[in-house]
Amino acid sequence: RRLVERVQDFTHILICVVMHADPRRIHPEQLADDAGAIMEQYRINQMLVVDADDVLVGALHIHDLTRAKVI
């Protein structure tokens, strides 16, 4: 949203300029409640789910937690 307010033309902006280089991650073995707490603490809506080797295994969105009635 902040980028949309600053930039008028997105046709020449590279992904590396707008992406998060070090996004928050969580492991599948952690509790859903932990994910909710992390999302609240860092004011984020989604997290990557990675295995012990830091390999991406999925993504978790805050809507996933609300659907599961975690939050």
MMTF fields as JSON, N, C-alpha, C and O atoms, coordinates in Angstrom:
{
  "mmtfVersion": "1.0.0",
  "mmtfProducer": "UNKNOWN",
  "numBonds": 283,
  "numAtoms": 284,
  "numGroups": 71,
  "numChains": 1,
  "numModels": 1,
  "chainsPerModel": [1],
  "groupsPerChain": [71],
  "chainIdList": ["A"],
  "bondAtomList": [4, 2, 8, 6, 12, 10, 16, 14, 20, 18, 24, 22, 28, 26, 32, 30, 36, 34, 40, 38, 44, 42, 48, 46, 52, 50, 56, 54, 60, 58, 64, 62, 68, 66, 72, 70, 76, 74, 80, 78, 84, 82, 88, 86, 92, 90, 96, 94, 100, 98, 104, 102, 108, 106, 112, 110, 116, 114, 120, 118, 124, 122, 128, 126, 132, 130, 136, 134, 140, 138, 144, 142, 148, 146, 152, 150, 156, 154, 160, 158, 164, 162, 168, 166, 172, 170, 176, 174, 180, 178, 184, 182, 188, 186, 192, 190, 196, 194, 200, 198, 204, 202, 208, 206, 212, 210, 216, 214, 220, 218, 224, 222, 228, 226, 232, 230, 236, 234, 240, 238, 244, 242, 248, 246, 252, 250, 256, 254, 260, 258, 264, 262, 268, 266, 272, 270, 276, 274, 280, 278],
  "bondOrderList": [1, 1, 1, 1, 1, 1, 1, 1, 1, 1, 1, 1, 1, 1, 1, 1, 1, 1, 1, 1, 1, 1, 1, 1, 1, 1, 1, 1, 1, 1, 1, 1, 1, 1, 1, 1, 1, 1, 1, 1, 1, 1, 1, 1, 1, 1, 1, 1, 1, 1, 1, 1, 1, 1, 1, 1, 1, 1, 1, 1, 1, 1, 1, 1, 1, 1, 1, 1, 1, 1],
  "groupList": [{"groupName": "ARG", "atomNameList": ["N", "CA", "C", "O"], "elementList": ["N", "C", "C", "O"], "formalChargeList": [0, 0, 0, 0], "bondAtomList": [1, 0, 2, 1, 3, 2], "bondOrderList": [1, 1, 2], "singleLetterCode": "R", "chemCompType": "L-PEPTIDE LINKING"}, {"groupName": "LEU", "atomNameList": ["N", "CA", "C", "O"], "elementList": ["N", "C", "C", "O"], "formalChargeList": [0, 0, 0, 0], "bondAtomList": [1, 0, 2, 1, 3, 2], "bondOrderList": [1, 1, 2], "singleLetterCode": "L", "chemCompType": "L-PEPTIDE LINKING"}, {"groupName": "VAL", "atomNameList": ["N", "CA", "C", "O"], "elementList": ["N", "C", "C", "O"], "formalChargeList": [0, 0, 0, 0], "bondAtomList": [1, 0, 2, 1, 3, 2], "bondOrderList": [1, 1, 2], "singleLetterCode": "V", "chemCompType": "L-PEPTIDE LINKING"}, {"groupName": "GLU", "atomNameList": ["N", "CA", "C", "O"], "elementList": ["N", "C", "C", "O"], "formalChargeList": [0, 0, 0, 0], "bondAtomList": [1, 0, 2, 1, 3, 2], "bondOrderList": [1, 1, 2], "singleLetterCode": "E", "chemCompType": "L-PEPTIDE LINKING"}, {"groupName": "GLN", "atomNameList": ["N", "CA", "C", "O"], "elementList": ["N", "C", "C", "O"], "formalChargeList": [0, 0, 0, 0], "bondAtomList": [1, 0, 2, 1, 3, 2], "bondOrderList": [1, 1, 2], "singleLetterCode": "Q", "chemCompType": "L-PEPTIDE LINKING"}, {"groupName": "ASP", "atomNameList": ["N", "CA", "C", "O"], "elementList": ["N", "C", "C", "O"], "formalChargeList": [0, 0, 0, 0], "bondAtomList": [1, 0, 2, 1, 3, 2], "bondOrderList": [1, 1, 2], "singleLetterCode": "D", "chemCompType": "L-PEPTIDE LINKING"}, {"groupName": "PHE", "atomNameList": ["N", "CA", "C", "O"], "elementList": ["N", "C", "C", "O"], "formalChargeList": [0, 0, 0, 0], "bondAtomList": [1, 0, 2, 1, 3, 2], "bondOrderList": [1, 1, 2], "singleLetterCode": "F", "chemCompType": "L-PEPTIDE LINKING"}, {"groupName": "THR", "atomNameList": ["N", "CA", "C", "O"], "elementList": ["N", "C", "C", "O"], "formalChargeList": [0, 0, 0, 0], "bondAtomList": [1, 0, 2, 1, 3, 2], "bondOrderList": [1, 1, 2], "singleLetterCode": "T", "chemCompType": "L-PEPTIDE LINKING"}, {"groupName": "HIS", "atomNameList": ["N", "CA", "C", "O"], "elementList": ["N", "C", "C", "O"], "formalChargeList": [0, 0, 0, 0], "bondAtomList": [1, 0, 2, 1, 3, 2], "bondOrderList": [1, 1, 2], "singleLetterCode": "H", "chemCompType": "L-PEPTIDE LINKING"}, {"groupName": "ILE", "atomNameList": ["N", "CA", "C", "O"], "elementList": ["N", "C", "C", "O"], "formalChargeList": [0, 0, 0, 0], "bondAtomList": [1, 0, 2, 1, 3, 2], "bondOrderList": [1, 1, 2], "singleLetterCode": "I", "chemCompType": "L-PEPTIDE LINKING"}, {"groupName": "CYS", "atomNameList": ["N", "CA", "C", "O"], "elementList": ["N", "C", "C", "O"], "formalChargeList": [0, 0, 0, 0], "bondAtomList": [1, 0, 2, 1, 3, 2], "bondOrderList": [1, 1, 2], "singleLetterCode": "C", "chemCompType": "L-PEPTIDE LINKING"}, {"groupName": "MET", "atomNameList": ["N", "CA", "C", "O"], "elementList": ["N", "C", "C", "O"], "formalChargeList": [0, 0, 0, 0], "bondAtomList": [1, 0, 2, 1, 3, 2], "bondOrderList": [1, 1, 2], "singleLetterCode": "M", "chemCompType": "L-PEPTIDE LINKING"}, {"groupName": "ALA", "atomNameList": ["N", "CA", "C", "O"], "elementList": ["N", "C", "C", "O"], "formalChargeList": [0, 0, 0, 0], "bondAtomList": [1, 0, 2, 1, 3, 2], "bondOrderList": [1, 1, 2], "singleLetterCode": "A", "chemCompType": "L-PEPTIDE LINKING"}, {"groupName": "PRO", "atomNameList": ["N", "CA", "C", "O"], "elementList": ["N", "C", "C", "O"], "formalChargeList": [0, 0, 0, 0], "bondAtomList": [1, 0, 2, 1, 3, 2], "bondOrderList": [1, 1, 2], "singleLetterCode": "P", "chemCompType": "L-PEPTIDE LINKING"}, {"groupName": "GLY", "atomNameList": ["N", "CA", "C", "O"], "elementList": ["N", "C", "C", "O"], "formalChargeList": [0, 0, 0, 0], "bondAtomList": [1, 0, 2, 1, 3, 2], "bondOrderList": [1, 1, 2], "singleLetterCode": "G", "chemCompType": "PEPTIDE LINKING"}, {"groupName": "TYR", "atomNameList": ["N", "CA", "C", "O"], "elementList": ["N", "C", "C", "O"], "formalChargeList": [0, 0, 0, 0], "bondAtomList": [1, 0, 2, 1, 3, 2], "bondOrderList": [1, 1, 2], "singleLetterCode": "Y", "chemCompType": "L-PEPTIDE LINKING"}, {"groupName": "ASN", "atomNameList": ["N", "CA", "C", "O"], "elementList": ["N", "C", "C", "O"], "formalChargeList": [0, 0, 0, 0], "bondAtomList": [1, 0, 2, 1, 3, 2], "bondOrderList": [1, 1, 2], "singleLetterCode": "N", "chemCompType": "L-PEPTIDE LINKING"}, {"groupName": "LYS", "atomNameList": ["N", "CA", "C", "O"], "elementList": ["N", "C", "C", "O"], "formalChargeList": [0, 0, 0, 0], "bondAtomList": [1, 0, 2, 1, 3, 2], "bondOrderList": [1, 1, 2], "singleLetterCode": "K", "chemCompType": "L-PEPTIDE LINKING"}],
  "groupTypeList": [0, 0, 1, 2, 3, 0, 2, 4, 5, 6, 7, 8, 9, 1, 9, 10, 2, 2, 11, 8, 12, 5, 13, 0, 0, 9, 8, 13, 3, 4, 1, 12, 5, 5, 12, 14, 12, 9, 11, 3, 4, 15, 0, 9, 16, 4, 11, 1, 2, 2, 5, 12, 5, 5, 2, 1, 2, 14, 12, 1, 8, 9, 8, 5, 1, 7, 0, 12, 17, 2, 9],
  "groupIdList": [1, 2, 3, 4, 5, 6, 7, 8, 9, 10, 11, 12, 13, 14, 15, 16, 17, 18, 19, 20, 21, 22, 23, 24, 25, 26, 27, 28, 29, 30, 31, 32, 33, 34, 35, 36, 37, 38, 39, 40, 41, 42, 43, 44, 45, 46, 47, 48, 49, 50, 51, 52, 53, 54, 55, 56, 57, 58, 59, 60, 61, 62, 63, 64, 65, 66, 67, 68, 69, 70, 71],
  "secStructList": [7, 2, 2, 2, 2, 2, 7, 1, 7, 7, 6, 6, 7, 7, 2, 2, 2, 2, 1, 7, 1, 1, 7, 7, 3, 3, 7, 6, 6, 1, 7, 2, 2, 2, 2, 2, 2, 2, 2, 2, 2, 2, 6, 7, 1, 3, 3, 3, 3, 3, 7, 6, 6, 7, 7, 3, 3, 3, 3, 3, 3, 2, 2, 2, 2, 2, 2, 6, 6, 7, 7],
  "xCoordList": [0.814, 0.0, 0.852, 0.564, 1.905, 2.764, 3.432, 3.613, 3.795, 4.424, 3.441, 3.817, 2.209, 1.181, 1.018, 0.77, 1.156, 1.031, 2.202, 2.044, 3.381, 4.585, 4.835, 5.435, 4.391, 4.759, 3.529, 2.484, 3.668, 2.575, 2.611, 1.571, 3.816, 3.969, 4.728, 5.911, 4.049, 4.657, 5.231, 5.75, 5.15, 5.551, 7.045, 7.461, 7.861, 9.311, 9.936, 11.157, 9.131, 9.663, 9.952, 9.09, 11.16, 11.568, 11.039, 10.854, 10.801, 10.331, 11.3, 10.873, 12.602, 13.598, 13.48, 13.967, 12.848, 12.668, 11.51, 11.543, 10.501, 9.299, 9.156, 8.308, 9.957, 9.817, 10.44, 11.23, 10.079, 10.716, 11.855, 11.627, 13.056, 14.224, 14.332, 14.933, 13.767, 13.866, 12.505, 12.321, 11.547, 10.201, 10.148, 11.007, 9.146, 8.935, 8.599, 7.868, 9.154, 8.932, 8.48, 8.725, 7.818, 7.378, 7.544, 7.567, 7.66, 7.835, 6.51, 5.706, 6.278, 5.007, 4.714, 3.554, 5.76, 5.581, 5.147, 4.761, 5.205, 4.808, 3.29, 2.578, 2.816, 1.379, 0.796, 1.456, -0.444, -1.136, -1.257, -1.213, -1.408, -1.488, -0.192, -0.22, 0.943, 2.232, 2.25, 2.719, 1.734, 1.689, 0.838, 1.211, -0.3, -1.163, -0.472, -0.609, 0.266, 0.985, 2.074, 2.266, 2.785, 3.84, 3.233, 3.754, 2.13, 1.473, 1.01, 1.131, 0.482, 0.033, 1.222, 1.176, 2.278, 3.452, 4.082, 4.445, 4.211, 4.885, 3.919, 4.336, 2.618, 1.584, 1.681, 1.731, 1.706, 1.769, 0.556, -0.079, 0.242, -0.925, -0.578, -1.455, 0.687, 1.06, 2.497, 3.317, 2.774, 4.114, 4.431, 3.535, 5.71, 6.145, 6.291, 6.691, 5.965, 6.157, 7.336, 7.31, 8.377, 9.602, 9.945, 9.587, 10.653, 11.075, 12.381, 12.856, 12.955, 14.17, 15.351, 16.277, 15.323, 16.395, 16.09, 16.799, 15.043, 14.609, 14.086, 14.139, 13.579, 12.981, 11.485, 10.808, 10.993, 9.588, 8.683, 8.85, 7.725, 6.751, 5.326, 4.401, 5.146, 3.815, 3.778, 4.803, 2.571, 2.352, 1.14, 0.209, 1.157, 0.068, -0.428, 0.352, -1.716, -2.334, -3.21, -3.707, -3.389, -4.213, -5.626, -6.266, -6.115, -7.441, -7.472, -8.512, -6.334, -6.262, -6.502, -7.167, -5.958, -6.12, -7.541, -8.073, -8.155, -9.536, -10.496, -11.451, -10.249, -11.089, -11.001, -11.988, -9.81, -9.603, -10.015, -9.876, -10.523, -10.972, -9.852, -10.083, -8.64, -7.494, -7.501, -7.162, -7.894, -7.979, -9.347, -9.64],
  "yCoordList": [-1.197, 0.0, 1.254, 2.215, 1.235, 2.419, 2.664, 3.811, 1.599, 1.744, 2.339, 3.18, 1.916, 2.434, 3.934, 4.662, 4.392, 5.825, 6.614, 7.779, 5.989, 6.694, 6.581, 7.478, 5.511, 5.235, 5.312, 4.737, 6.019, 6.155, 5.07, 4.551, 4.734, 3.807, 2.56, 2.635, 1.427, 0.173, -0.659, -1.75, -0.173, -0.988, -1.261, -2.179, -0.5, -0.69, -1.011, -0.95, -1.347, -1.65, -3.148, -3.978, -3.476, -4.865, -5.452, -4.735, -6.745, -7.436, -7.25, -7.09, -7.271, -7.142, -5.816, -5.695, -4.836, -3.533, -3.573, -2.874, -4.373, -4.36, -5.574, -5.565, -6.602, -7.826, -7.67, -6.758, -8.558, -8.657, -9.655, -10.816, -9.219, -10.081, -11.148, -12.199, -10.896, -11.847, -11.97, -11.468, -12.641, -12.718, -13.6, -14.458, -13.38, -14.208, -15.626, -15.844, -16.583, -17.99, -18.74, -18.319, -19.853, -20.722, -22.159, -22.421, -23.08, -24.497, -25.239, -24.867, -26.278, -27.006, -27.596, -27.811, -27.858, -28.468, -27.461, -27.859, -26.172, -25.155, -25.066, -25.488, -24.516, -24.385, -23.232, -22.219, -23.41, -22.352, -21.099, -19.98, -21.289, -20.151, -19.344, -18.119, -20.029, -19.336, -18.45, -17.312, -18.986, -18.214, -16.965, -15.882, -17.115, -15.963, -14.903, -13.707, -15.345, -14.397, -13.665, -12.463, -14.391, -13.768, -12.757, -11.654, -13.142, -12.228, -10.959, -9.857, -11.127, -9.956, -9.09, -7.866, -9.728, -8.988, -8.159, -7.002, -8.751, -8.068, -7.392, -6.823, -7.458, -6.822, -7.262, -6.442, -8.596, -9.18, -10.079, -10.514, -10.354, -11.166, -12.555, -13.41, -12.786, -14.093, -14.427, -13.55, -15.725, -16.211, -17.394, -18.091, -17.605, -18.792, -19.935, -19.724, -21.142, -22.336, -23.086, -23.465, -23.297, -23.94, -25.137, -25.194, -26.103, -27.274, -26.987, -25.852, -28.013, -27.845, -27.353, -26.747, -27.613, -27.156, -25.799, -25.351, -25.143, -23.838, -23.904, -22.919, -25.077, -25.259, -24.958, -25.443, -24.165, -23.774, -24.998, -25.78, -25.156, -26.238, -25.705, -26.465, -24.401, -23.827, -22.376, -21.756, -21.863, -20.485, -20.477, -21.262, -19.6, -19.479, -18.04, -17.104, -17.871, -16.546, -16.412, -17.406, -15.206, -14.971, -15.519, -15.92, -15.539, -16.099, -17.596, -18.133, -18.279, -19.701, -19.89, -20.839, -18.986, -19.074, -18.724, -19.331, -17.758, -17.409, -18.527, -18.819, -19.149, -20.27, -21.439, -22.131, -21.651, -22.74, -22.334, -23.113, -21.105, -20.556, -20.516, -20.704, -20.269, -20.089, -18.673, -18.441, -17.724, -16.324, -15.781, -14.615],
  "zCoordList": [0.0, 0.0, 0.0, -0.712, 0.805, 0.853, -0.491, -0.899, -1.173, -2.478, -3.481, -4.298, -3.424, -4.329, -4.138, -5.099, -2.911, -2.642, -3.215, -3.58, -3.296, -3.75, -5.252, -5.844, -5.864, -7.25, -8.149, -7.845, -9.239, -10.193, -11.268, -11.672, -11.726, -12.85, -12.391, -12.057, -12.378, -11.93, -13.073, -12.837, -14.282, -15.432, -15.497, -16.203, -14.79, -14.862, -13.505, -13.362, -12.523, -11.194, -11.096, -11.384, -10.691, -10.545, -9.235, -8.252, -9.237, -8.043, -6.881, -5.737, -7.166, -6.091, -5.346, -4.222, -5.95, -5.306, -4.306, -3.293, -4.581, -3.754, -2.835, -1.943, -3.031, -2.233, -0.846, -0.604, 0.038, 1.353, 1.217, 0.878, 1.475, 1.297, 2.387, 2.16, 3.548, 4.655, 5.341, 6.45, 4.68, 5.243, 6.492, 6.697, 7.306, 8.495, 8.056, 7.09, 8.793, 8.472, 9.721, 10.851, 9.48, 10.565, 10.088, 8.885, 11.026, 10.692, 10.871, 11.726, 10.079, 10.144, 11.524, 11.876, 12.303, 13.618, 14.685, 15.784, 14.378, 15.345, 15.424, 14.512, 16.517, 16.732, 15.914, 15.681, 15.489, 14.753, 15.614, 15.102, 16.912, 17.829, 17.807, 17.919, 17.663, 17.545, 16.303, 16.344, 15.202, 13.96, 14.142, 13.692, 14.8, 15.052, 15.891, 15.633, 16.891, 17.75, 16.977, 17.154, 16.119, 15.307, 14.34, 14.174, 13.705, 12.769, 13.474, 12.939, 14.671, 15.429, 15.847, 15.73, 16.33, 16.796, 15.687, 15.9, 14.504, 13.399, 12.432, 11.423, 12.748, 11.929, 10.47, 9.553, 10.282, 8.948, 8.734, 9.695, 7.483, 7.145, 6.65, 6.529, 6.365, 5.835, 6.197, 6.471, 6.188, 6.508, 5.61, 5.133, 5.392, 4.676, 5.671, 6.816, 5.23, 6.047, 5.443, 4.272, 6.259, 5.771, 6.641, 7.817, 6.037, 6.797, 7.533, 7.543, 8.144, 8.949, 8.123, 8.662, 6.809, 5.918, 5.304, 4.403, 5.783, 5.287, 3.852, 3.116, 3.466, 2.144, 2.258, 3.165, 1.338, 1.342, 1.179, 0.243, 2.096, 1.99, 1.869, 1.58, 2.091, 1.972, 2.41, 2.695, 2.452, 2.888, 3.806, 3.625, 4.775, 5.731, 5.708, 5.884, 5.493, 5.476, 6.718, 7.248, 7.167, 8.353, 8.165, 9.136, 6.93, 6.658, 6.94, 7.32, 6.755, 7.1, 8.597, 9.013, 9.392, 10.845, 11.275, 12.205, 10.611, 10.969, 10.557, 11.276, 9.409, 8.981, 9.957, 10.205, 10.506, 11.464, 12.881, 13.824, 13.02, 14.307, 15.343, 16.537, 14.863, 15.75, 16.3, 17.461, 15.445, 15.87, 15.502, 15.767]
}
